[in-house]
Amino acid sequence: MAPAPRPRTLRKDTLPTTFKSYKPQVFSETARASTLAPNIRSISWSPTGNAIAQCTSVNIRVWNSERPDVKASTEMKDGTRNTAHTSGVEKVAFNPRMEGVLASTGLDGMVKVWDIRLPGGATGIVGGGPMGKAGVTPRGGEYKVGDQGLFLTWHPAGTQLLVGRRDDVVTALDVRKLDTTFIEANADKFDLAPEDRTPVKDKGSYNMMAFSNSGREVFATTAEGPVKILDYPTMKPLYTLSAHTSSTYAVSHSPIGNYVAVGASDSLVSLWDTSSWMCARVLSNHTSAVRDVSFSFDGTYLVAGCGADRDGDKGLSIWHADMGEVVHTIETVNPVTWVSWHPLRYAIAYGGDPGGLKVVGAYKD
């Protein structure tokens, strides 16, 4: 399905009216309303916004974004097991170029590539490298990075995955589309070709990595606070953003390229001007560690997730990136930890509230 055309940029005085027109839509895995908030660890939209993936514990579920009915969703299952991973899933991410391809990693040290178009994600038909290569398993669609998987991010071209372990080993997986298909599934086959991409570092550890829009650089948050800008694929250091004095957790490059947003444990979000690499402004409306940051599709607005602490913010603030001011606050029951703007619409998916994943805004045609 072709992606819907992007709407015009909303002015900051009209955006609140747009969001007030919509109630949050709950994507619940249970038939009855629940006061419990599932521990969602990651959220990802497909490139067109037609699907949303979430991970909770050892499970991954992909929703039809226009049908918040669990019967219309797909649960990823690894073969005969009823779960996606054998230990907690830490991250899910859709391929930015291929609508039906989803990647995941978790505490079991596995990276898995799923085809969401098939029942259960059918991980067995996606992948399968040559036997004997380090990390490659006999099963298709998976690669064992070894220690616990912490983060993963797609190269903008959709050809490579960068995967980080908790012990700071970083691996690049080349996801190459082959000409052959499995006849019984009639689905594309992929190979996961690994390369070590562990940066040389002086001290500390990495919390997250994200590619620049061009894919020529990698932004790496650290336990010490500075954000490292690394050349890709050499992973040689290019520049350091002295962003925060405590751990930085989240980093994102604006879709239009003018800012890099950094979220940290000091409850601040810093915005960095990419033309000068100077800090343009600091967003300081939060009261607990910022775990996630996300730009709107046009780069005009920003949201941050900072709800891991009980005393964290209730309410999801939408910031105007250029003005550095809150233009609207979405009411929530609990602090929100994970947030993600729709790739083409003025809508936000978030986790942390009772009932399950929620989406609010104008995301349906």
N, C-alpha and C positions, 0 to 999 in steps of 0.2 A: 504494500500500500504506500502510495506517495505521501510524503509528509505534508501536513497542512501548511498553508502560507503563514508566515509570521505576521502578527498584527503590528500596527504602528506602536511606537513607544508611547506609553501613557505618561502624561505629566504628573508631577508629584501631587498636585491638588486633585487629580481625578482618580489616582490609584486607590485611595481609601474607599471611594464609592464603589469601585469595581469589586473589591474584596468583601465589602459589607453586603453585597448582593447575593453572596453565596454562603451557605452553611458548610462546615467541614463534612466531607463524605468519609464514613468509616469503612475500611476494608477489614472486616473481622473474619477470623478463622472459625468462630463459633456461631451457632445459629441464634443464640440468645445474647442480648446485650450484657456486657461484662464491665464491672468496675475495676478490673485488674488491667494493668498496663503491661503488655508483653515486652520482654527485653529485646527489642529490635536492635541489632548491632550495625546494620548497614542498609541503605536504600539506594536504588539505582533506577533511572528511567531508561527505556530504550531510546534509540536515536530519534524516532518519530513521536515519542510520548504515548504510543499505543499500549505499552506494557510497563509495569513497575515491578521490580524485584525487591524482596526483603529477606533478611535472614534472622532467624530466632533460634538460639541454641544450636542443634545439629541440623536444622531444617532450612530449606529455601523454598519460598513460594513466589510465583510470578502471577501477577494480577492483570486482567484486562482493565485498563484504566477507566473505561466507560461502563464497566459492569462490576460493581463492588459486591459480587456474589461469589462465595467460596466455590460454588459449583462451576463457575466460569473461569476459575484459576487453575494453575498447574503447579503441583508440588514436585520439585526435583528429587528424584530417587536414584540412588546408585545401585543399579542391578536389582538383586533380590532383597537388598536392604530397604527399609522403609524410611531411610534418612538420606540426606545429601552427603554428609560427612560423618565420620565416626566420633569426632570431637567438635566442640563449638566452632561455628562458622564466624569468622571475623570480618570478612569483606566480600561483597558481590559487586560486579561491575559489568554493564553491557558494553559490547564492542561498539565503538562510536561510528563504525561504517557498516556493520552488518546487523540488521534488526533482530535476528533470531539467536544471536550468539551471546551467551552470558558466561562470565568467568567467576570463580569463587576460590577462596583459600581459607584455611582454618587451623585450629590447634592440632589437628592430626598431621600437619606438615604436608598436606596435599594441595595441589592446584588442579582445578577441574574446569573443563570447558564444556558447556551444555548447549544443546540445540533445543530451545524452548518450544519449537513448533511440533515436537514429537512428544508422545506420552511419557511423562516422568523425566523429560529432558534428555533421555536416551544418551547418557554420557558414553556408552559403549561404542557409538557410531562416530563419535567425534574424537579423532586422535589415534594414538597408537604409534609409538616410535619404534625404531629398531631395537631389538632385544640386546641387552648387554651395555647399552649406553647408560651412564650414571644417572640415576633418578627416574629413568623411564621405566614404567611398570608394564606388565603384560596386558593390562587393561587399557583400552582406548580412552582418549580424552582426559588423561590425568598425568600428572608429573609430581614426584615426591621431592620437595625442596629440602627435606631433612627435618630440621627443627620446626617449631611452631610457626605457622604463617601469620604474619601481622598485618600486612597491607599488600594491595596490588593495584596497578593502574595501567590503563591501555595507552599505547602510543597513539597520537591523533590519527595516524594512518590506519589503525586497526590491525597492524601486522605483528605487533609485539606486545607482550605483557611484561611489566616490571614487577617482580614479587620480592617482598622483604620479609626476612625471618626475625624473630625476637632477639637473636644473637647478632643481628646487623649484617648477615650475609644477604646480598642482593643478587637475584638471578633474572636475566632477561630470557623470556621464552618466545621464540620466533614461531608465530602461528601461521603456517604456510598452507594455503589452499591448494589441494592437489586436483588433478584432472579426473581422478577416479571417484566413483561413488559406490556405496553399498547397495546392491540391487534390492535386498529385502527392505531396506529403509528408504532408498532413493534420496539419501541425504548427503550433504557434503562431508568429506573426510578431511581431517586436519592432522598435522604433525606438530609436536611441540619440541623444538630444537633449542636446548639450553646453552646459555653463555653466562659466565660469571661477570657480574657488573658491580661487585662490591667496591665502593669508593675507598680510597686511602684516607683515613681520618686520624686526627691527632688524639682525640679523646671523646668520651661520651657515646651516645647512641642515637639512632634515627627513630622517629616516631611515625613518619609518613613521607611519601614521595609523590610528586605529581609532575606531569610533563607540562612544558610550555605549549602554547598553541601551535608553534612550528614543529615541536618534537625535537628540536636541537638542544634543548636544555631541560634539566630536571631540577625541581625545587625540592629540597629536603629539610623537613623540620627536625629539630634536635631536642634532646633532654636538657641541654644547657641554655637554649634560647635562640641563638643565631640560626638563621635559615641559610643553608648553603645552596648556591646556584652552581650546578655541575654541568659540564659539557656532556652531550650524549652523542655517540655511545662510549666515549673514553672514560666518562665519569670523573674527569679531572676538574678540580675546583676552579671556577671562573670568578666568583664574587661572593661576598658574605653580607647578608642583610642582618645588621645588629638589631634585630627586631624587638626582642624581649629579654628580660633578665632571668626568666624562669622558663620552664618547658614550653615549647611550641608544639601544637598538636595537628593543626589543620592549615592547608595552603591551597589556594586556587588562583588560576590565571583568568582574568576577565575575558569573556568571549571576544570583546573588541580589542583586547590587548593592552589597554592603557594602565591597568592596575594589577598588582598581585596582592591578594588579601591573606593575612596570617592571623590565625587564632591561637591563643595561648592560655596557660594555666593562671595567668595573672588577671583573667577575666576581660582582657582587652583584645580588640581586633585592630591590627595596623594595616593601612592601605599604602602601598608603595608605588610611586610613579615610575613606570618602566622606561620613560625617556631619560630620567636622571638618576634613578635608583635611590631617590630620597623618599623619606616617609612623608606622604602627602597629608595624612590625618590619622587620628586614632579614635576609634569608636569605643566609648566607655560606658555604655548603658547597661552592661551585664554585671552580674554579681557572683558568678562562679566560672570555673574553667571553660573556655570555648573549645569544644571538641570537633566542630564541623562548621564550614563556611561554604556558601553557595551563591553565585551570581545569577541574576536573571539572564535570559537568552540574549538580551540587548546590552548587557553590562551596566544598565542604569541603576539596578537595585541589588541589595545584598541582604542575606539573612544568615544568622549564626545559631548553631545549636550548642547549648551550654547547660544541659539539665542533669548531668550525672549526680550532682549533689542534691540532697533533699532541700537545701536552702537556696537552690538555684532559681533563676528567673521563671516565673509563670507568665506566659505570654511570649509570642514570637514577634520580635521587632523587625520591621522592614526598613532598611536604611537606604537613603539616596547616596550613591557612591560619591558623586561630585560634590554634593553639599555637606555630606557628613552628618546628616540629621535623620531622626526617625520620622518617617512619613505615615506609618500605620503600624498598629500592634494587633496581631491576631490573638484573641483570647484562648488560653489553654487551661486545662485542669491541672496538669503537672508541668514541671520544667521539661523543655524539649531538648533532646540530645542530638538527634540526627535529622538533617534537613536537606532538601534538594529541590531546586527550581525545575519546573517543566522545561524541556529543551526548546520549546517553540511557543509557549503560552505563559500568561501571567497566572501561574498556579504553583503551589508549593506542597510537596509531600513531606510529612514529618512523623517521627516516632517518639513515643514517650507518654502519650495520653491513654486513658482507659479505652479498652475495646480493640485497639489495634492500630495499624497504619491509618493515617488520615491525609486527605488531600483537600485543599481549599483553594478556590479561585476559578477563573474562567478557562477550563481545560477541555470542555466538551464542545463539539461543533453544534 
